[in-house]
Amino acid sequence: MLIASLMMFKSLDDVSARTMYTACTSMRKMLCGVHFVEMTKCLTTEVILGGGCLPSIEHYSHSAFVKDTKIPSYLLDVLNMCVQRVVKDITFTSKHIVYFISRCVAKYGPGTKFEELAPIDWPTGMPTAVPWTLPPLNVPRETGSGATFNRKIFKKVFPVEGRKLLELFRFCRTCGTVIEKANGSSVCLTAEGRKPIVDVLCGMCWISKRPQIRWEGQRGKAVAEEKSILVKSVVTGENCPIPTSDIKDVLQGLESDENDDDSQGMDASEEVETSTVFSRFHCVLCSCNKFLNCGRMSFNSRTQLVIMLSSLVLYVPMSPNAAKALYMSCRDKRKMMCKRHFAEAARFIADDLFSELDDVPSFVFDIGSIYKKDSDVPDLLVQDLNDCVRNIDETITITAADIGHFLNGYLVRHSYTSEDNNQAVVRWPPDRCDQILEPHYDLISSVPPPSLEETDAKLLDQFFLVDANKLYYLFQYCPVCGIAIEKKNQGSVRLQQHEATAYVDVACGVCWLSNGIHRRWQGIREGLDDHTKTTGGVALERRNLKRNLKRKYSDDVEKLPTTSSESRTDVQNLHCASSTDSTSTVQLPSVSADTPELSSTSAATSQPPVATSVHPVPLPCTSSTDCFSIEKSKEIKSKGLLRYRCVLCGCTRDVCGGRMSSSNRQLTGVLLTALLNFKRLDIERARMTYGLCFAKRKMLCRRHYTEAATCIAGEATSDIRSPPLVDCGGILIPKSFEAPQHLLDSLNTWAKKIDAALFITPSNVGHFVDGSGIFSDKTAEPRGLEHGGASASKIMRVDASPSVEDHKIQDMKPVPIIGVDCTEGNEMFSISNVKVEEC
């Protein structure tokens, strides 16, 4: 039930679901309680929205809960559809859903230790503190005296990455159609210096003879010209033609990257003209986004609904599976559809009806008089429609009277022009009937749309300067579903600033109910750490511009000398340190420079133990990169002598934070397959990284190695029968790592997708884990173990916005062994403290 809920609400992929099911059925695994809490809230929300009821939590009892809870049938069908993709022989019933919710309420509901996470308001079924909602736009985030909105944030300029900017152009802002090549649509990103320009050509709008859309990231050309002249004058040292007063204004605008977190809100209705804000809907049949007066709700009667869908299956190339899915979605709760679908279904049936009648009038002024008796509907038409109805719902059988009522009630024509969208009953056949019932209701153009130029790949990684108000304008509609964000639907948009990066929190109010997440869009990818220093040179350029301007127009100009000999020496040391992947041995006592600093408990425990043994205990370490002194790392980082760009996540860091890829392709394969298995890395990015590292050794972040090894070690240590530490003369040291067989099979499955000739052996996995640095001290535990030694493997990952570059592992607290003296930085993992709790 948990896996099916994750697939339904969190879009868990089939591969991760099967891997999770296999791992948990062969041996019980530890899972976060948050997953059970979130899935319980999502299921209860769907129960309430589907017309079900839940008992009050104040009078909770398991028997009453099972008796009083009603589960919607469509929820049961969707969960069964999801679980059939993982296991064929499992079928859920209403009792299974009720039992799952009841158990989660008893373990994670009010009165338990999980109550503070997200309490559930059971009388309504909606969470009282949904983590993905945002405060209203008209209420400041920091409440209190003197808390007012600061509109100055909309006068600032933010750096935005090219690929993040294109994410906001998934839908056409005119008709709401998805921009994709299948319908002739295209998007092109160009630039004029630091100013981004996006051209959008919608295939549907082109057929309807609507113009092409162009969006520019900055207001006017004068501001951009002044900024370019100013930058050029500082770089070249020429005289600046801009007055000193304007330079002061520019300097004030460059202060944005030095301010603290500045979080402000803005109401869409205040910034956007009311004439351009319309209520829109999302059609569940064709997935288009149109004005509200172009659609209508689905039928209350299931019979009328299946007649409409059966007509579309018979006469329109609509698959029976799509019709069945639409019927399951609309039978319990009415959904919005385009009016033209109703008109098309009625027209096709009427055409067959009139072709069988002999005395068909040329014009019918009263639509209700088309059907008068059952003999007017031919038996062949009833039989054909019933054949389609059985594929949709076997319990429904339509008659001639049902078809007649459908025609009398819904054989109407609608005008779809933007000036007049009112429903109107006209005589039969109506004027311009063929044009009205076409898929595109405006005047149709038969000329195929031209294709825009392909976006340069270099522009995707480039950073542009975008005005805040131009950026906020792109969030007038939800970037996920394309529906207008309105306050009446609990929608809100909040523009925030953290250092030089712009953040936009979006709560659509419509699509968040089904997906269970809120969206946070940021102008710079999360994988690019240290935004103030690694934003592709934009933030650094602005800071340098400000510093150079102050030096240019002041008397004191301080130069920072850096000798070439110091640079050459540091670069040589870094190259030698990062060019080895083989394991080496060090003598006790030794602590790696990368070992996290733990808070000291006492003076006695803060000192490392003195080795009394004659023969030192060999310990594996990653490479000589870990033996760098902290002073040397700080010195290199302060000087900024050498930086690298990770080929996997794309972030830019100091060399002391990375390491070279291994010359052994099996070790590189272990890294990538572990990230694919546990971190849901994109397969295309893994293949690209493998090809680059196989051709020539590349720099990667050290944290990728740590995360991959931690997940592998956590998967192995979750097996109670293979403890990770052995006793050697009274001292516990890590034993030779042994990978479980199911883990090897999973890694080799991913390895075949990367390279058919790649095969991973247990020795490769052991060599990778031993040399990853997670056993950097003699009694240091594998980082990432949680719940007293349970598995920290992230087989699946549930994230609001799952991205390929996000590979962060939460730091877990170690559990000290009872009866063994532990020192700071040397706390050990105790396998005896494992507590397996039934979930």
C-alpha positions in Angstrom: 0.0 0.0 0.0 2.8 2.4 0.8 4.5 1.7 -2.6 1.3 2.2 -4.5 0.6 5.4 -2.7 4.1 6.7 -3.5 3.6 5.8 -7.1 0.2 7.6 -7.2 1.0 10.8 -5.2 4.8 11.1 -5.5 5.4 9.8 -9.0 7.7 7.0 -7.9 9.1 5.3 -10.9 8.6 1.5 -11.6 12.2 0.5 -11.3 12.6 2.1 -7.8 9.2 0.6 -6.7 10.2 -2.9 -7.8 13.6 -2.5 -6.1 12.0 -1.3 -2.9 9.4 -4.1 -2.9 12.1 -6.8 -3.5 14.4 -5.5 -0.8 11.6 -5.2 1.8 10.0 -8.6 1.1 13.2 -10.5 1.2 14.2 -8.9 4.5 12.5 -6.3 6.6 14.0 -2.8 6.2 13.8 0.4 8.1 11.8 3.3 6.5 11.2 6.8 7.6 8.0 7.4 9.4 7.5 10.6 7.4 6.7 8.6 4.4 3.8 6.8 6.2 2.5 10.1 7.5 2.6 11.8 4.1 0.8 8.9 2.4 -1.8 8.8 5.1 -2.6 12.5 4.6 -2.8 12.1 0.9 -5.1 9.1 1.1 -7.4 10.7 3.6 -7.5 13.9 1.5 -8.6 11.8 -1.5 -11.2 10.0 0.6 -12.8 13.4 1.6 -12.6 14.8 -1.9 -14.3 11.6 -3.3 -17.2 12.0 -0.9 -16.1 9.6 1.8 -16.2 10.1 5.5 -13.8 9.7 8.4 -14.6 9.3 12.1 -13.5 11.9 14.6 -10.0 11.3 15.9 -11.2 12.2 19.4 -13.2 9.0 19.6 -10.7 6.9 17.7 -11.0 3.1 17.8 -9.8 0.6 15.3 -13.2 -1.1 14.9 -15.2 2.1 14.5 -12.7 3.4 12.0 -13.0 0.3 9.8 -16.8 0.4 10.0 -17.4 4.1 9.4 -14.8 4.8 6.7 -16.0 4.8 3.0 -13.4 4.5 0.3 -14.1 6.0 -3.2 -14.1 3.4 -6.0 -11.8 5.5 -8.3 -9.1 5.6 -5.5 -9.2 1.9 -5.2 -8.9 1.5 -9.0 -5.9 3.8 -9.3 -4.1 2.1 -6.4 -4.7 -1.3 -8.0 -3.4 0.0 -11.3 -0.2 1.2 -9.7 0.5 -2.0 -7.7 -0.1 -4.1 -10.8 2.9 -2.5 -12.4 5.1 -3.8 -9.5 3.4 -7.1 -8.5 0.9 -8.9 -10.7 -0.7 -11.1 -8.0 -1.7 -8.3 -5.5 -5.2 -6.7 -5.5 -6.3 -4.1 -3.0 -9.7 -3.9 -1.4 -11.3 -1.2 0.6 -10.4 -3.0 3.8 -6.7 -2.8 2.9 -6.8 1.0 2.5 -8.8 1.4 5.7 -6.4 -0.9 7.6 -3.4 1.1 6.3 -4.9 4.4 7.4 -5.9 3.0 10.8 -2.5 1.7 11.5 -0.7 4.9 10.6 -3.1 6.9 12.7 -2.4 4.7 15.7 1.4 4.9 15.2 1.9 8.4 13.9 -1.3 10.4 14.7 -2.1 12.7 17.7 -0.7 11.6 21.0 2.4 10.0 19.5 6.0 11.3 19.0 5.2 12.0 15.3 2.4 14.4 16.1 4.6 17.5 15.8 5.6 16.6 12.2 2.2 17.3 10.5 -1.0 16.9 12.6 -4.0 15.8 10.7 -7.4 17.3 11.0 -9.5 14.2 10.8 -13.0 15.6 10.9 -12.4 17.2 7.5 -9.6 14.9 6.3 -7.4 17.8 5.4 -4.0 18.4 7.1 -4.0 21.3 9.5 -0.4 22.2 8.7 0.2 21.1 5.1 4.0 21.5 4.6 3.5 22.6 0.9 1.1 25.5 1.5 2.3 29.1 1.7 1.0 32.1 3.8 -1.5 34.4 2.0 0.0 37.0 -0.2 -1.6 39.9 1.7 -0.1 38.8 5.1 3.6 39.5 5.7 5.7 36.5 6.6 7.2 38.2 9.7 4.2 39.4 11.6 4.5 42.1 14.2 4.7 45.8 14.7 6.2 47.7 11.8 6.1 44.7 9.4 5.3 46.1 5.9 5.9 45.1 2.4 9.0 46.3 0.7 8.4 46.8 -3.0 12.0 47.5 -3.7 12.6 43.9 -4.4 10.8 44.3 -7.8 13.4 46.9 -8.8 16.3 44.5 -8.5 18.0 42.3 -11.0 18.7 38.6 -10.4 21.0 36.1 -12.1 19.0 33.3 -13.7 20.4 30.2 -15.4 19.3 29.5 -18.9 17.9 26.0 -18.4 16.0 27.2 -15.3 14.5 30.0 -17.4 13.2 27.7 -20.1 11.3 25.7 -17.4 8.9 28.6 -17.2 7.9 28.3 -20.9 6.2 24.8 -20.8 2.8 26.2 -21.7 1.5 28.7 -24.2 0.4 31.8 -22.4 -2.4 32.4 -24.9 -4.1 29.1 -25.4 -2.6 27.0 -22.5 -1.3 24.3 -24.9 1.8 22.4 -23.9 4.8 23.5 -25.9 6.2 20.4 -27.6 7.5 19.4 -31.0 4.6 17.0 -31.6 2.2 19.8 -32.2 4.6 22.0 -34.1 5.6 24.3 -31.1 9.1 25.4 -30.4 11.0 27.7 -28.0 14.2 29.5 -28.7 16.5 31.2 -26.2 18.8 33.9 -27.4 20.7 36.7 -25.6 21.9 40.2 -26.1 24.8 40.4 -23.7 23.3 39.5 -20.3 19.7 40.1 -21.4 17.7 36.9 -22.2 15.2 36.8 -25.0 12.8 33.9 -25.4 10.7 33.4 -28.6 7.7 31.1 -28.2 5.9 29.7 -31.3 2.8 27.7 -30.4 1.6 25.3 -33.0 -2.1 25.7 -32.0 -1.9 29.5 -32.0 -0.2 29.4 -35.4 -3.1 27.4 -36.8 -5.5 29.9 -35.3 -3.4 32.7 -36.9 -2.2 34.2 -33.6 1.2 36.0 -33.6 4.4 34.7 -32.2 5.3 35.7 -28.6 8.6 37.3 -27.5 9.6 37.7 -23.9 12.6 39.9 -22.8 14.2 39.7 -19.4 14.9 43.4 -18.9 12.9 46.6 -19.3 14.0 48.8 -22.1 17.3 49.2 -23.8 18.6 52.3 -22.0 19.2 50.4 -18.8 21.0 47.6 -20.5 23.2 50.0 -22.5 24.2 52.0 -19.4 25.1 48.8 -17.6 27.2 47.5 -20.6 29.0 50.9 -20.9 29.7 50.9 -17.2 31.1 47.4 -17.2 33.2 48.1 -20.3 34.7 51.2 -18.7 35.7 49.4 -15.6 37.3 46.5 -17.4 39.2 48.5 -20.0 40.0 51.5 -17.8 38.5 54.0 -20.1 36.7 57.2 -19.0 33.1 56.5 -18.1 30.6 58.7 -20.0 27.9 58.0 -17.3 27.5 60.8 -14.7 28.6 60.2 -11.1 25.0 60.3 -9.9 24.0 57.4 -12.1 27.0 55.5 -10.9 25.8 55.8 -7.4 22.4 54.5 -8.4 24.1 51.5 -10.0 26.1 50.9 -6.9 23.0 50.9 -4.8 21.4 48.4 -7.2 24.5 46.1 -6.8 23.9 46.0 -3.0 21.4 43.2 -3.5 23.9 40.4 -3.2 25.2 41.6 0.2 21.8 42.0 1.9 20.4 39.4 4.3 17.4 37.2 3.3 14.8 39.5 1.8 11.5 37.6 1.5 8.6 39.6 0.1 5.2 38.8 -1.3 3.2 40.2 -4.1 -0.5 39.8 -5.0 -1.0 38.9 -8.6 -4.2 41.0 -8.8 -2.2 44.1 -7.8 0.6 43.8 -10.3 -1.3 42.4 -13.3 -4.0 44.3 -15.0 -7.4 43.1 -14.2 -8.4 43.0 -17.9 -5.7 40.3 -18.6 -6.6 38.0 -15.7 -9.2 35.5 -16.6 -10.5 32.4 -14.9 -9.2 29.4 -16.8 -9.8 25.7 -16.6 -7.8 22.6 -17.5 -9.7 20.1 -19.7 -9.4 16.6 -18.5 -10.0 15.2 -22.0 -7.7 17.2 -24.3 -5.4 18.8 -21.6 -5.8 22.2 -23.0 -6.1 25.4 -21.0 -8.9 27.7 -21.9 -11.1 30.4 -20.5 -13.8 29.3 -18.1 -16.7 30.2 -20.4 -15.3 27.9 -23.1 -16.0 24.8 -20.9 -18.6 23.1 -18.8 -18.8 20.5 -16.1 -19.2 16.8 -16.9 -22.5 15.0 -16.5 -24.1 14.1 -13.2 -25.5 11.0 -14.8 -23.1 8.1 -15.5 -25.3 7.0 -18.4 -25.0 10.3 -20.2 -21.2 10.3 -19.5 -20.6 6.9 -21.1 -22.8 7.9 -24.1 -20.6 10.8 -24.7 -17.3 8.9 -24.3 -18.6 6.0 -26.5 -19.5 8.4 -29.2 -15.9 9.8 -29.1 -14.5 6.3 -29.2 -16.6 5.3 -32.2 -16.1 8.4 -34.4 -13.0 10.1 -33.1 -9.6 8.3 -32.8 -9.8 8.0 -29.0 -8.5 4.9 -27.3 -10.8 2.8 -25.1 -8.3 2.9 -22.3 -8.2 6.7 -22.3 -12.0 6.7 -22.3 -12.1 4.3 -19.3 -9.6 6.4 -17.4 -11.6 9.5 -18.0 -14.7 7.8 -16.9 -13.1 6.7 -13.7 -11.9 10.3 -13.1 -15.3 11.9 -13.7 -17.8 9.4 -12.4 -17.4 10.3 -8.7 -16.5 13.9 -9.1 -17.5 16.2 -11.9 -14.6 17.7 -14.0 -14.3 20.5 -16.5 -14.3 19.8 -20.2 -14.4 21.8 -23.4 -17.8 22.5 -24.8 -16.7 21.4 -28.2 -16.3 17.8 -27.0 -20.0 17.7 -26.1 -20.9 19.2 -29.4 -18.8 16.7 -31.3 -20.3 13.7 -29.5 -23.9 14.9 -30.1 -23.2 15.7 -33.8 -21.8 12.3 -34.6 -24.7 10.5 -33.1 -27.2 12.9 -34.8 -25.5 12.2 -38.2 -26.1 8.4 -37.8 -29.6 9.1 -36.5 -30.6 11.3 -39.4 -29.1 9.0 -42.0 -31.5 6.2 -40.9 -34.6 8.4 -40.9 -36.5 9.1 -44.1 -38.4 12.3 -43.2 -35.6 14.4 -41.7 -36.6 18.1 -41.7 -34.2 20.5 -43.3 -34.2 22.7 -40.3 -35.2 22.1 -36.7 -35.9 25.1 -34.6 -36.7 23.1 -31.4 -33.7 20.9 -30.5 -35.9 19.0 -28.0 -38.1 17.7 -30.8 -35.3 15.8 -32.6 -36.0 12.7 -30.6 -39.7 11.8 -30.1 -39.9 8.0 -29.8 -37.7 5.0 -29.4 -38.2 3.9 -33.0 -36.4 7.0 -34.2 -33.1 5.6 -32.9 -31.9 2.6 -35.0 -31.0 -0.6 -33.3 -27.6 -0.8 -35.0 -26.6 2.5 -33.3 -27.7 1.3 -29.9 -25.7 -1.9 -30.3 -22.5 -0.2 -31.4 -22.7 2.2 -28.5 -23.4 -0.6 -26.0 -20.3 -2.4 -27.3 -18.2 0.6 -26.4 -20.0 1.1 -23.1 -19.1 -2.4 -21.9 -15.4 -1.7 -22.3 -15.9 1.4 -20.1 -18.3 0.1 -17.5 -19.8 -3.4 -17.6 -22.7 -2.5 -15.2 -24.3 0.1 -17.6 -26.5 -0.7 -20.5 -27.9 2.2 -22.6 -31.2 2.2 -24.4 -32.7 4.1 -27.2 -34.4 6.4 -24.7 -31.1 7.3 -23.1 -29.6 8.2 -26.5 -32.7 10.3 -27.3 -32.4 12.2 -24.0 -28.8 12.8 -24.7 -29.6 14.4 -28.1 -32.5 16.4 -26.8 -30.5 17.8 -23.9 -27.0 18.3 -25.3 -27.3 18.8 -29.1 -26.5 22.5 -28.9 -23.9 24.5 -30.6 -21.4 26.9 -29.0 -19.6 29.9 -30.3 -15.9 29.7 -29.4 -14.6 33.1 -30.5 -12.9 35.2 -27.9 -15.5 38.0 -28.2 -18.6 35.8 -27.7 -18.2 32.6 -25.7 -21.9 32.3 -24.6 -23.8 29.1 -25.1 -26.5 29.5 -27.7 -29.2 27.1 -29.0 -29.5 27.4 -32.8 -31.5 25.7 -35.5 -30.3 22.4 -37.0 -28.0 22.3 -38.8 -26.4 25.5 -37.5 -24.5 28.0 -39.6 -20.8 27.4 -39.9 -21.3 24.1 -38.1 -18.2 22.5 -39.6 -16.0 25.4 -38.6 -17.4 25.5 -35.0 -16.8 21.8 -34.4 -13.2 21.8 -35.7 -10.5 21.1 -33.0 -9.4 24.7 -33.4 -12.3 27.1 -33.2 -10.8 30.2 -34.9 -10.1 30.6 -38.6 -7.8 27.8 -39.5 -4.5 28.2 -41.3 -3.4 25.3 -43.5 0.2 26.5 -43.6 2.5 24.5 -41.4 4.2 26.5 -38.6 7.8 27.4 -39.1 10.4 26.0 -36.7 12.5 28.3 -34.6 16.2 27.9 -34.4 17.5 25.4 -31.8 18.7 27.0 -28.6 22.5 27.0 -28.3 23.6 24.5 -25.7 26.1 27.0 -24.2 23.2 29.3 -23.3 21.6 26.7 -21.1 24.5 26.9 -18.7 24.9 30.7 -19.0 23.6 33.1 -16.4 21.5 36.1 -17.4 20.3 39.2 -15.6 16.5 39.3 -15.3 14.4 42.1 -13.8 12.3 40.9 -10.8 9.0 42.2 -12.3 9.7 40.4 -15.6 10.5 37.2 -13.7 7.3 37.5 -11.6 5.2 38.0 -14.7 6.1 34.4 -15.8 4.3 33.0 -12.7 0.9 34.4 -13.6 0.1 30.8 -14.5 1.2 27.6 -12.8 4.4 26.3 -14.5 3.3 22.7 -13.8 -0.4 22.6 -15.0 -0.8 25.9 -16.8 -3.8 27.1 -14.8 -4.1 30.7 -13.6 -2.9 31.1 -10.0 -5.8 32.8 -8.1 -6.4 33.6 -4.5 -9.9 32.0 -4.6 -8.3 28.6 -5.3 -5.8 29.0 -2.4 -3.1 30.0 -4.9 -0.2 32.2 -4.1 3.1 33.3 -5.4 6.0 34.6 -3.3 9.2 36.1 -4.6 12.1 35.8 -2.3 15.8 36.7 -2.3 18.7 34.9 -0.7 22.0 36.6 -1.4 22.1 36.9 -5.2 19.6 34.1 -6.0 15.9 34.6 -6.6 13.4 32.1 -5.2 9.8 31.8 -6.1 7.4 29.7 -4.0 4.3 28.7 -6.0 1.1 27.2 -4.5 -1.2 26.6 -7.5 -4.3 25.6 -5.4 -5.4 23.1 -8.1 -2.6 20.8 -9.0 -1.0 20.6 -5.5 -4.0 18.7 -4.2 -3.3 15.8 -6.6 0.5 15.8 -6.4 0.8 16.7 -2.7 3.7 19.0 -3.1 4.4 22.7 -3.4 6.9 24.0 -5.9 9.9 26.2 -5.2 11.6 27.6 -8.3 15.0 29.1 -8.0 17.1 30.9 -10.6 20.2 28.8 -9.9 20.2 25.1 -9.6 20.5 23.6 -6.1 23.5 21.6 -7.1 25.5 24.8 -7.5 26.6 25.4 -3.9 28.1 28.7 -2.7 25.8 30.9 -4.8 27.6 34.0 -4.0 30.8 32.6 -5.5 29.8 30.0 -8.0 26.9 31.6 -10.0 28.9 31.3 -13.3 30.6 34.7 -12.6 27.4 36.8 -12.5 27.4 37.5 -8.7 31.2 37.6 -8.6 31.2 40.0 -11.6 28.7 42.3 -9.9 30.7 42.3 -6.6 33.9 43.0 -8.5 32.2 45.7 -10.5 31.1 47.4 -7.3 34.6 47.0 -5.8 36.3 48.3 -8.9 34.0 51.3 -9.1 34.8 52.3 -5.6 38.5 51.9 -6.2 38.3 53.9 -9.5 36.6 56.9 -7.9 38.5 56.9 -4.6 42.0 57.8 -3.6 43.0 54.6 -1.9 43.5 51.7 -4.3 44.9 48.6 -2.7 46.4 45.9 -4.9 46.4 42.2 -3.9 49.8 40.8 -5.0 50.0 37.1 -5.7 53.3 35.7 -6.8 53.5 33.2 -9.6 55.8 30.9 -7.6 53.1 30.6 -4.8 50.5 29.8 -7.3 52.6 27.3 -9.1 53.5 25.5 -5.9 49.9 25.3 -4.7 48.7 24.0 -8.1 51.4 21.3 -8.2 50.5 20.2 -4.7 46.9 20.0 -5.6 47.6 18.0 -8.8 49.7 15.5 -7.0 47.2 15.1 -4.2 44.2 14.5 -6.5 45.9 12.1 -8.9 45.7 8.9 -6.9 42.8 6.6 -6.2 44.6 3.7 -4.6 44.1 2.9 -0.9 47.0 3.7 1.5 47.6 3.0 5.1 48.2 5.5 7.9 49.3 5.0 11.4 47.3 5.6 14.6 46.6 8.1 15.8 45.6 10.1 12.7 42.5 12.1 11.9 41.6 13.1 8.4 41.3 16.7 7.6 37.8 16.2 6.3 36.6 14.6 9.5 33.6 16.6 10.8 34.3 18.6 14.0 32.2 17.1 16.8 31.2 19.1 19.8 33.6 18.1 22.7 31.9 16.8 25.8 34.8 17.0 28.2 38.5 17.7 28.2 39.3 14.1 28.9 37.4 12.7 26.0 38.6 15.4 23.5 42.1 14.0 23.3 42.8 11.1 20.8 43.9 7.8 22.4 47.5 6.9 22.4 48.5 3.8 20.5 50.1 1.3 22.8 50.5 -1.5 20.3 53.8 -2.0 18.7 52.3 -2.7 15.3 50.0 0.1 14.1 46.6 -0.9 12.8 46.3 -0.3 9.1 43.2 1.8 8.1 42.0 2.5 4.6 41.6 6.1 3.4 40.6 7.6 0.1 43.7 9.3 -1.2 46.4 11.8 -0.2 43.8 14.5 -0.9 42.3 13.7 2.6 45.7 14.3 4.2 45.8 18.0 3.3 46.1 20.2 6.3 43.2 22.5 7.2 45.5 25.6 6.9 46.5 24.7 3.4 42.9 24.2 2.3 41.8 27.5 3.8 44.8 29.2 2.2 43.9 27.8 -1.2 40.2 28.6 -0.8 41.0 32.2 0.3 43.2 32.8 -2.7 40.9 31.1 -5.2 43.9 29.8 -7.1 42.3 26.8 -8.7 38.7 25.7 -9.1 37.1 22.8 -11.0 33.7 22.1 -12.5 32.1 18.7 -11.6 31.1 16.8 -14.7 28.3 15.1 -12.8 26.4 17.9 -11.1 27.9 20.9 -12.9 28.8 22.8 -9.7 32.0 24.9 -9.5 34.2 24.5 -6.3 37.7 24.7 -5.0 39.9 21.8 -6.0 40.3 20.7 -2.3 36.5 19.8 -2.4 36.8 17.4 -5.3 38.8 14.4 -6.6 39.8 13.0 -9.9 37.8 10.1 -11.3 39.3 6.7 -11.2 41.3 5.3 -14.1 39.6 2.0 -13.5 36.2 2.0 -15.2 34.7 -0.5 -12.8 35.2 1.9 -9.9 33.6 4.7 -11.9 30.8 2.3 -12.7 30.2 1.5 -9.0 29.9 5.2 -8.3 27.4 5.9 -11.1 25.3 2.7 -10.5 25.1 3.4 -6.8 23.7 6.9 -7.6 21.3 5.5 -10.1 20.1 2.9 -7.7 19.8 4.9 -4.5 19.7 8.6 -5.7 17.6 8.2 -8.9 20.3 9.8 -11.1 19.2 10.4 -14.7 20.5 7.5 -16.9 21.5 9.9 -19.7 23.6 12.0 -17.4 25.2 8.8 -16.0 26.1 7.6 -19.5 27.5 11.0 -20.4 29.6 11.1 -17.2 30.9 7.5 -17.8 31.9 8.3 -21.3 33.8 11.5 -20.3 35.6 9.8 -17.4 36.4 6.7 -19.5 38.0 8.9 -22.2 39.9 11.1 -19.8 40.0 11.4 -16.0 37.7 14.2 -14.9 37.1 16.1 -11.6 34.1 15.1 -9.5 32.8 16.3 -6.2 34.0 14.2 -3.3 30.6 14.2 -1.8 29.3 12.0 -4.6 31.8 9.3 -3.6 30.8 9.7 0.0 27.1 9.5 -0.7 27.4 6.4 -3.0 29.7 4.6 -0.5 27.4 5.5 2.4 24.4 4.1 0.7 26.2 0.9 -0.2 27.6 0.5 3.3 24.1 1.1 4.7 22.6 -1.5 2.5 25.2 -4.0 3.6 25.1 -3.2 7.3 21.3 -3.6 7.3 21.9 -7.3 7.1 22.0 -8.4 10.8 24.2 -11.4 10.0 27.2 -9.5 8.7 28.4 -6.9 11.3 30.6 -4.1 9.9 33.2 -4.3 12.7 35.5 -7.1 13.9 37.5 -7.4 17.1 41.3 -7.2 16.6 43.3 -7.4 19.8 40.7 -5.4 21.8 40.3 -2.8 19.1 37.3 -2.7 16.8 38.3 -2.0 13.2 36.3 -2.2 10.0 36.4 -5.6 8.4 36.9 -6.2 4.7 33.8 -5.0 3.1 31.5 -7.6 1.6 28.7 -6.6 -0.7 25.4 -8.5 -0.6 24.3 -10.5 -3.6 21.1 -8.6 -4.2 23.0 -5.3 -4.2 25.5 -6.7 -6.8 22.6 -7.8 -9.0 21.0 -4.4 -8.8 24.2 -2.6 -9.6 25.0 -4.8 -12.5 21.5 -4.2 -13.9 22.2 -0.5 -14.0 25.7 -1.2 -15.3 24.3 -2.9 -18.4 22.3 0.2 -19.2 25.4 2.3 -19.0 27.8 0.0 -20.8 27.1 -3.5 -22.0 30.7 -4.5 -21.4 30.7 -3.2 -17.8 30.5 -5.8 -15.0 30.9 -5.1 -11.3 32.4 -7.7 -9.0 32.4 -7.8 -5.2 36.0 -6.8 -5.1 35.2 -3.7 -7.1 32.5 -2.7 -4.6 34.7 -3.4 -1.6 37.6 -1.4 -3.1 35.3 1.5 -3.8 33.8 1.6 -0.3 37.2 1.1 1.4 38.6 4.0 -0.6 35.7 6.4 -0.3 36.6 7.9 3.0 33.6 6.9 5.1 36.0 4.8 7.3 38.4 7.7 7.8 39.2 6.8 11.4 39.8 3.5 13.2 36.4 3.6 15.0 34.5 5.8 12.7 31.2 4.4 11.5 29.9 4.6 8.0 28.1 8.0 7.8 24.5 7.8 6.8 23.5 4.9 9.2 20.4 5.8 11.0 18.0 4.3 13.6 20.8 2.5 15.5 22.4 0.9 12.5 19.5 0.4 10.2 19.9 0.8 6.4 20.4 4.3 5.2 20.0 3.3 1.6 17.8 5.6 -0.3 16.2 3.2 -2.7 13.6 5.6 -3.6 13.5 9.3 -3.0 10.3 11.4 -2.6 11.0 15.1 -3.4 8.9 18.0 -4.4 10.9 18.8 -7.3 13.1 15.8 -8.0 16.2 17.0 -9.9 19.2 15.1 -11.2 21.7 17.4 -9.5 20.3 17.0 -5.9 22.4 14.2 -4.3 22.4 15.3 -0.7 22.5 12.8 2.2 21.4 13.9 5.6 24.0 13.6 8.3 23.0 10.9 10.8 24.0 10.7 14.4 26.2 7.7 15.4 25.3 5.3 18.3 28.1 4.6 20.7 28.8 1.0 21.7 27.9 0.1 25.3 30.9 -0.8 27.4 33.6 0.7 25.1 35.3 4.0 25.8 34.6 6.3 22.9 36.4 9.6 22.1 35.5 12.5 20.0 35.4 11.8 16.4 35.7 8.0 17.1 32.1 7.1 18.0 31.2 3.6 16.8 28.3 1.8 15.4 26.5 -0.7 17.6 24.7 -3.5 15.8 23.1 -4.6 19.1 21.0 -1.5 19.2 19.1 -2.3 16.1 15.4 -2.1 16.7 13.2 -3.5 13.9 9.8 -2.0 14.1 6.9 -3.3 12.2 5.6 -0.7 9.7 
